[in-house]
Amino acid sequence: MFSLAVLLQAVAAGAGLAKFGAGLGAGIATIGAGIGIGRIGGSAMDAIARQPQSVDDIKSNMIVAAALIEGVAFFAVVICFLILFV
């Protein structure tokens, strides 16, 4: 009976740590996505300033790259919320 009580205490202590980790992971994923999309936008503006005739190609490539980054960030946040609530 004593080992069951110790095991339950360890699980209860780990649940708080898992919630902290999930919150930290969601925050890091969001910050990383923001930095990535900011760098894409800045690089696209530099490229457009250098070659104004290729605005359409640069803009479409920028949108595709930003969508991929958003997808990865959304996936990471969903996984963190699943850890938090399950």
N, CA, C and O atoms as a MOPAC input file, in Angstrom:
PM7 MOZYME 1SCF
protein

 N      0.82500 1    -1.19500 1     0.00000 1
 C      0.00000 1     0.00000 1     0.00000 1
 C      0.86300 1     1.25000 1     0.00000 1
 O      0.49600 1     2.25800 1    -0.60300 1
 N      2.01000 1     1.19200 1     0.67300 1
 C      2.89400 1     2.35400 1     0.73800 1
 C      3.42400 1     2.72200 1    -0.64700 1
 O      3.50700 1     3.90400 1    -0.98000 1
 N      3.78400 1     1.72300 1    -1.45800 1
 C      4.33300 1     1.99500 1    -2.78900 1
 C      3.28600 1     2.63800 1    -3.69200 1
 O      3.64200 1     3.44900 1    -4.54700 1
 N      2.00900 1     2.30300 1    -3.53200 1
 C      0.95200 1     2.92200 1    -4.31600 1
 C      0.82500 1     4.40100 1    -3.96500 1
 O      0.62000 1     5.22100 1    -4.86000 1
 N      0.94000 1     4.75700 1    -2.70800 1
 C      0.85900 1     6.15300 1    -2.29900 1
 C      2.03400 1     6.95700 1    -2.85300 1
 O      1.85800 1     8.09400 1    -3.29100 1
 N      3.22000 1     6.37400 1    -2.83500 1
 C      4.39300 1     7.05700 1    -3.38800 1
 C      4.23100 1     7.24600 1    -4.88700 1
 O      4.56800 1     8.30200 1    -5.42200 1
 N      3.72100 1     6.23600 1    -5.56300 1
 C      3.51100 1     6.31800 1    -7.00500 1
 C      2.48500 1     7.39400 1    -7.35400 1
 O      2.68300 1     8.14500 1    -8.30900 1
 N      1.40400 1     7.47700 1    -6.60300 1
 C      0.38900 1     8.50000 1    -6.85900 1
 C      0.93300 1     9.90200 1    -6.60900 1
 O      0.58700 1    10.83300 1    -7.33600 1
 N      1.76700 1    10.06800 1    -5.60500 1
 C      2.37800 1    11.37700 1    -5.35500 1
 C      3.32200 1    11.76700 1    -6.48500 1
 O      3.37100 1    12.93300 1    -6.87500 1
 N      4.06000 1    10.81600 1    -7.00900 1
 C      4.98000 1    11.09700 1    -8.11500 1
 C      4.21400 1    11.49900 1    -9.37100 1
 O      4.63600 1    12.39700 1   -10.09900 1
 N      3.08800 1    10.83300 1    -9.62300 1
 C      2.27000 1    11.17300 1   -10.78900 1
 C      1.66900 1    12.56100 1   -10.61900 1
 O      1.62600 1    13.33200 1   -11.57800 1
 N      1.20600 1    12.89400 1    -9.42300 1
 C      0.62200 1    14.21100 1    -9.17400 1
 C      1.66400 1    15.30700 1    -9.31200 1
 O      1.35600 1    16.38400 1    -9.82400 1
 N      2.88000 1    15.06200 1    -8.87000 1
 C      3.94500 1    16.05800 1    -9.00000 1
 C      4.34600 1    16.22400 1   -10.45900 1
 O      4.66000 1    17.33400 1   -10.88800 1
 N      4.34100 1    15.15100 1   -11.22000 1
 C      4.69600 1    15.21300 1   -12.63500 1
 C      3.65000 1    15.92500 1   -13.46900 1
 O      3.98700 1    16.48300 1   -14.51300 1
 N      2.38300 1    15.92800 1   -13.04500 1
 C      1.32900 1    16.58100 1   -13.80600 1
 C      1.54400 1    18.08800 1   -13.83900 1
 O      1.31100 1    18.72300 1   -14.86800 1
 N      1.98100 1    18.65700 1   -12.74300 1
 C      2.26000 1    20.09000 1   -12.72800 1
 C      3.43500 1    20.43900 1   -13.61300 1
 O      3.43200 1    21.46800 1   -14.28800 1
 N      4.42600 1    19.59400 1   -13.61100 1
 C      5.59500 1    19.81900 1   -14.45400 1
 C      5.24100 1    19.66600 1   -15.93200 1
 O      5.77400 1    20.38800 1   -16.77500 1
 N      4.35500 1    18.74200 1   -16.24900 1
 C      3.91900 1    18.56400 1   -17.63600 1
 C      3.14000 1    19.77900 1   -18.12400 1
 O      3.28300 1    20.19100 1   -19.27600 1
 N      2.32300 1    20.34800 1   -17.25500 1
 C      1.57000 1    21.54800 1   -17.63800 1
 C      2.50100 1    22.73100 1   -17.84400 1
 O      2.29800 1    23.53500 1   -18.75400 1
 N      3.50900 1    22.83800 1   -17.01000 1
 C      4.50100 1    23.89500 1   -17.19100 1
 C      5.24400 1    23.71900 1   -18.50800 1
 O      5.45900 1    24.68400 1   -19.24200 1
 N      5.63200 1    22.48700 1   -18.80100 1
 C      6.32900 1    22.20000 1   -20.05300 1
 C      5.46200 1    22.46400 1   -21.27300 1
 O      5.94800 1    22.95400 1   -22.29200 1
 N      4.17800 1    22.14000 1   -21.17000 1
 C      3.26500 1    22.39100 1   -22.29100 1
 C      3.10300 1    23.88700 1   -22.53500 1
 O      3.10200 1    24.33100 1   -23.68400 1
 N      2.97000 1    24.65400 1   -21.48300 1
 C      2.87100 1    26.10700 1   -21.63800 1
 C      4.14600 1    26.70400 1   -22.20200 1
 O      4.10100 1    27.58700 1   -23.05900 1
 N      5.27600 1    26.22400 1   -21.72400 1
 C      6.55800 1    26.70200 1   -22.23100 1
 C      6.73900 1    26.33000 1   -23.70200 1
 O      7.23200 1    27.13400 1   -24.49300 1
 N      6.34400 1    25.12300 1   -24.06000 1
 C      6.44900 1    24.69500 1   -25.45800 1
 C      5.56900 1    25.51200 1   -26.38300 1
 O      5.98900 1    25.86700 1   -27.48500 1
 N      4.34900 1    25.81600 1   -25.95000 1
 C      3.45300 1    26.63300 1   -26.77200 1
 C      4.01400 1    28.03800 1   -26.95500 1
 O      3.92100 1    28.61200 1   -28.04000 1
 N      4.58800 1    28.58300 1   -25.90500 1
 C      5.18200 1    29.92100 1   -26.00700 1
 C      6.38700 1    29.94600 1   -26.93600 1
 O      6.53000 1    30.86600 1   -27.74100 1
 N      7.24500 1    28.95400 1   -26.83300 1
 C      8.43000 1    28.89100 1   -27.69200 1
 C      8.02100 1    28.70000 1   -29.14700 1
 O      8.61100 1    29.31100 1   -30.03800 1
 N      7.01900 1    27.86000 1   -29.40100 1
 C      6.55500 1    27.65000 1   -30.77500 1
 C      5.98700 1    28.93400 1   -31.37000 1
 O      6.22300 1    29.23400 1   -32.54100 1
 N      5.24900 1    29.68400 1   -30.58000 1
 C      4.67000 1    30.93000 1   -31.06600 1
 C      5.74500 1    31.97600 1   -31.32400 1
 O      5.70300 1    32.67100 1   -32.34000 1
 N      6.69000 1    32.09300 1   -30.42900 1
 C      7.78300 1    33.05800 1   -30.61700 1
 C      8.62300 1    32.68500 1   -31.82700 1
 O      9.01100 1    33.55500 1   -32.60700 1
 N      8.90700 1    31.39700 1   -31.99000 1
 C      9.68500 1    30.95000 1   -33.14400 1
 C      8.98000 1    31.23700 1   -34.45500 1
 O      9.61400 1    31.65000 1   -35.42600 1
 N      7.67400 1    31.02100 1   -34.49100 1
 C      6.92100 1    31.31600 1   -35.71100 1
 C      6.91700 1    32.80600 1   -36.01000 1
 O      7.03100 1    33.20500 1   -37.16900 1
 N      6.79000 1    33.62200 1   -34.99400 1
 C      6.82200 1    35.06900 1   -35.19700 1
 C      8.16200 1    35.54300 1   -35.73800 1
 O      8.21800 1    36.38000 1   -36.63800 1
 N      9.22800 1    35.00500 1   -35.18700 1
 C     10.56600 1    35.36900 1   -35.67100 1
 C     10.75100 1    34.90400 1   -37.11100 1
 O     11.28400 1    35.64200 1   -37.93900 1
 N     10.31300 1    33.68400 1   -37.41200 1
 C     10.46900 1    33.15000 1   -38.76500 1
 C      9.70300 1    33.94800 1   -39.80200 1
 O     10.23300 1    34.24500 1   -40.87300 1
 N      8.47100 1    34.29700 1   -39.49800 1
 C      7.66700 1    35.05700 1   -40.44800 1
 C      8.20400 1    36.48100 1   -40.58400 1
 O      8.15500 1    37.06600 1   -41.66600 1
 N      8.71200 1    37.03100 1   -39.49600 1
 C      9.33500 1    38.35900 1   -39.58300 1
 C     10.56200 1    38.35800 1   -40.47600 1
 O     10.77200 1    39.28800 1   -41.25400 1
 N     11.36700 1    37.32300 1   -40.36300 1
 C     12.55600 1    37.22900 1   -41.22800 1
 C     12.16200 1    37.03000 1   -42.68000 1
 O     12.80200 1    37.58000 1   -43.57700 1
 N     11.11500 1    36.25000 1   -42.92200 1
 C     10.65000 1    36.05800 1   -44.30200 1
 C     10.17700 1    37.38900 1   -44.88200 1
 O     10.51900 1    37.73300 1   -46.01300 1
 N      9.39800 1    38.13100 1   -44.11400 1
 C      8.90600 1    39.42400 1   -44.59600 1
 C     10.03200 1    40.40300 1   -44.86700 1
 O     10.02300 1    41.10200 1   -45.88100 1
 N     11.00300 1    40.45600 1   -43.96400 1
 C     12.13800 1    41.35800 1   -44.16100 1
 C     12.97000 1    40.98800 1   -45.37600 1
 O     13.39000 1    41.85800 1   -46.13900 1
 N     13.20500 1    39.70600 1   -45.55200 1
 C     13.97700 1    39.25500 1   -46.71100 1
 C     13.21800 1    39.50500 1   -48.00900 1
 O     13.81500 1    39.84300 1   -49.03000 1
 N     11.90100 1    39.33700 1   -47.96300 1
 C     11.10000 1    39.60300 1   -49.15800 1
 C     11.14400 1    41.08400 1   -49.51800 1
 O     11.22400 1    41.42700 1   -50.69700 1
 N     11.09400 1    41.95800 1   -48.53100 1
 C     11.17300 1    43.39600 1   -48.81500 1
 C     12.53300 1    43.76900 1   -49.40200 1
 O     12.61700 1    44.60500 1   -50.30100 1
 N     13.59500 1    43.14700 1   -48.89100 1
 C     14.92100 1    43.39300 1   -49.46200 1
 C     14.99200 1    42.92000 1   -50.91200 1
 O     15.54600 1    43.60500 1   -51.77200 1
 N     14.42800 1    41.74800 1   -51.17200 1
 C     14.45600 1    41.20800 1   -52.53300 1
 C     13.62400 1    42.05500 1   -53.48500 1
 O     14.01600 1    42.25900 1   -54.63400 1
 N     12.48700 1    42.54700 1   -53.02400 1
 C     11.64900 1    43.40300 1   -53.86600 1
 C     12.33500 1    44.73000 1   -54.13300 1
 O     12.22000 1    45.28200 1   -55.22700 1
 N     13.05400 1    45.24700 1   -53.13200 1
 C     13.78100 1    46.50400 1   -53.34100 1
 C     14.88800 1    46.33700 1   -54.37700 1
 O     15.18800 1    47.26800 1   -55.12400 1
 N     15.49100 1    45.16000 1   -54.42000 1
 C     16.56400 1    44.91700 1   -55.39200 1
 C     16.02900 1    44.65500 1   -56.79200 1
 O     16.60100 1    45.11600 1   -57.78000 1
 N     14.92300 1    43.90700 1   -56.87300 1
 C     14.35400 1    43.55400 1   -58.17700 1
 C     12.84600 1    43.79900 1   -58.16500 1
 O     12.07200 1    42.87300 1   -57.92500 1
 N     12.43000 1    45.01900 1   -58.41700 1
 C     10.98900 1    45.33500 1   -58.36800 1
 C     10.15500 1    44.60400 1   -59.42000 1
 O      8.94600 1    44.45100 1   -59.24400 1
 N     10.77000 1    44.15600 1   -60.49500 1
 C     10.00800 1    43.48600 1   -61.54700 1
 C      9.55200 1    42.08200 1   -61.14400 1
 O      8.66100 1    41.52500 1   -61.78600 1
 N     10.13400 1    41.50500 1   -60.10900 1
 C      9.75700 1    40.14300 1   -59.70600 1
 C      8.93800 1    40.12400 1   -58.41200 1
 O      9.08300 1    39.22300 1   -57.58500 1
 N      8.08900 1    41.11700 1   -58.25600 1
 C      7.26600 1    41.23000 1   -57.03500 1
 C      6.32300 1    40.03400 1   -56.89700 1
 O      6.18200 1    39.48100 1   -55.80600 1
 N      5.68600 1    39.63600 1   -57.98200 1
 C      4.69000 1    38.55900 1   -57.89600 1
 C      5.31500 1    37.22500 1   -57.48800 1
 O      4.74900 1    36.49600 1   -56.67400 1
 N      6.47700 1    36.90800 1   -58.05300 1
 C      7.14200 1    35.65200 1   -57.69200 1
 C      7.59400 1    35.65800 1   -56.23700 1
 O      7.43300 1    34.66600 1   -55.52600 1
 N      8.15300 1    36.76500 1   -55.80400 1
 C      8.63700 1    36.87300 1   -54.42200 1
 C      7.47100 1    36.80100 1   -53.44600 1
 O      7.54900 1    36.13400 1   -52.41400 1
 N      6.39300 1    37.49300 1   -53.78400 1
 C      5.23600 1    37.51400 1   -52.88500 1
 C      4.61700 1    36.12000 1   -52.75500 1
 O      4.25700 1    35.70800 1   -51.65200 1
 N      4.48900 1    35.39300 1   -53.86300 1
 C      3.89000 1    34.06200 1   -53.77500 1
 C      4.79600 1    33.09200 1   -53.00500 1
 O      4.30500 1    32.26900 1   -52.23200 1
 N      6.10100 1    33.18300 1   -53.20900 1
 C      7.01700 1    32.33800 1   -52.44500 1
 C      6.99500 1    32.68500 1   -50.96600 1
 O      7.10000 1    31.80100 1   -50.11600 1
 N      6.85900 1    33.97500 1   -50.65500 1
 C      6.80700 1    34.41000 1   -49.26400 1
 C      5.54900 1    33.86300 1   -48.58200 1
 O      5.60400 1    33.42400 1   -47.43300 1
 N      4.43500 1    33.88900 1   -49.28200 1
 C      3.18300 1    33.40900 1   -48.70100 1
 C      3.24300 1    31.90200 1   -48.45100 1
 O      2.76300 1    31.42700 1   -47.42100 1
 N      3.82400 1    31.15200 1   -49.38000 1
 C      3.95100 1    29.70400 1   -49.19400 1
 C      4.83900 1    29.39500 1   -47.98600 1
 O      4.49400 1    28.54500 1   -47.16500 1
 N      5.97200 1    30.07500 1   -47.87500 1
 C      6.87900 1    29.83500 1   -46.75100 1
 C      6.22700 1    30.22200 1   -45.42300 1
 O      6.36900 1    29.50600 1   -44.43200 1
 N      5.51900 1    31.34100 1   -45.39800 1
 C      4.84000 1    31.76000 1   -44.16900 1
 C      3.74100 1    30.77600 1   -43.77700 1
 O      3.53800 1    30.51600 1   -42.59100 1
 N      3.03300 1    30.23000 1   -44.76400 1
 C      1.98800 1    29.24400 1   -44.46900 1
 C      2.58700 1    27.96900 1   -43.88300 1
 O      2.01100 1    27.37200 1   -42.97300 1
 N      3.73600 1    27.55100 1   -44.40100 1
 C      4.38900 1    26.36200 1   -43.84800 1
 C      4.83700 1    26.59800 1   -42.40800 1
 O      4.69600 1    25.71500 1   -41.56100 1
 N      5.37000 1    27.77100 1   -42.13000 1
 C      5.78500 1    28.08300 1   -40.75700 1
 C      4.57500 1    28.13100 1   -39.83000 1
 O      4.63200 1    27.62500 1   -38.70900 1
 N      3.49300 1    28.72900 1   -40.28300 1
 C      2.28300 1    28.78800 1   -39.45900 1
 C      1.73200 1    27.39300 1   -39.19300 1
 O      1.24200 1    27.11700 1   -38.09800 1
 N      1.80800 1    26.51500 1   -40.18600 1
 C      1.33800 1    25.14600 1   -39.99900 1
 C      2.12700 1    24.40600 1   -38.94500 1
 O      1.55600 1    23.70100 1   -38.11300 1
 N      3.43800 1    24.56100 1   -38.97600 1
 C      4.28100 1    23.90800 1   -37.97700 1
 C      4.02400 1    24.48600 1   -36.58800 1
 O      3.95700 1    23.74600 1   -35.60600 1
 N      3.87900 1    25.80700 1   -36.50800 1
 C      3.61100 1    26.43400 1   -35.20600 1
 C      2.24900 1    26.00700 1   -34.66300 1
 O      2.11000 1    25.74500 1   -33.46800 1
 N      1.25600 1    25.93700 1   -35.52900 1
 C     -0.07000 1    25.50500 1   -35.09300 1
 C     -0.03500 1    24.06300 1   -34.60100 1
 O     -0.66100 1    23.72500 1   -33.59700 1
 N      0.70200 1    23.21900 1   -35.31500 1
 C      0.85100 1    21.82300 1   -34.90000 1
 C      1.50000 1    21.73500 1   -33.52100 1
 O      1.05800 1    20.95600 1   -32.67700 1
 N      2.53900 1    22.52300 1   -33.28900 1
 C      3.22900 1    22.49900 1   -31.99800 1
 C      2.31300 1    22.97800 1   -30.87100 1
 O      2.31300 1    22.39900 1   -29.78500 1
 N      1.54600 1    24.01400 1   -31.11800 1
 C      0.63900 1    24.52600 1   -30.08400 1
 C     -0.46300 1    23.51700 1   -29.79000 1
 O     -0.84400 1    23.34700 1   -28.63100 1
 N     -0.98100 1    22.84600 1   -30.80800 1
 C     -2.01700 1    21.83000 1   -30.59300 1
 C     -1.46300 1    20.66900 1   -29.77300 1
 O     -2.13600 1    20.17200 1   -28.86900 1
 N     -0.25000 1    20.23900 1   -30.07900 1
 C      0.36700 1    19.16700 1   -29.28900 1
 C      0.53800 1    19.60500 1   -27.83600 1
 O      0.28300 1    18.82100 1   -26.92200 1
 N      0.96400 1    20.83700 1   -27.61500 1
 C      1.11500 1    21.33300 1   -26.23900 1
 C     -0.22300 1    21.38300 1   -25.51600 1
 O     -0.29400 1    21.06400 1   -24.32900 1
 N     -1.28900 1    21.78100 1   -26.21500 1
 C     -2.60300 1    21.79500 1   -25.57600 1
 C     -3.09200 1    20.37700 1   -25.28900 1
 O     -3.76600 1    20.15000 1   -24.28400 1
 N     -2.76500 1    19.42700 1   -26.15400 1
 C     -3.13500 1    18.03900 1   -25.87000 1
 C     -2.41100 1    17.52900 1   -24.63300 1
 O     -2.99700 1    16.81500 1   -23.82000 1
 N     -1.15400 1    17.88600 1   -24.48700 1
 C     -0.41500 1    17.49800 1   -23.27100 1
 C     -1.04000 1    18.15900 1   -22.04600 1
 O     -1.12200 1    17.55400 1   -20.97700 1
 N     -1.47100 1    19.38700 1   -22.21000 1
 C     -2.01600 1    20.14400 1   -21.09000 1
 C     -3.34800 1    19.57100 1   -20.60400 1
 O     -3.57700 1    19.48400 1   -19.39800 1
 N     -4.22700 1    19.18200 1   -21.52700 1
 C     -5.57600 1    18.79700 1   -21.14200 1
 C     -5.83300 1    17.28600 1   -21.12200 1
 O     -6.89600 1    16.84500 1   -20.68500 1
 N     -4.87800 1    16.50600 1   -21.58600 1
 C     -5.12000 1    15.05100 1   -21.59800 1
 C     -4.26400 1    14.36700 1   -20.58000 1
 O     -4.32600 1    13.14500 1   -20.44100 1

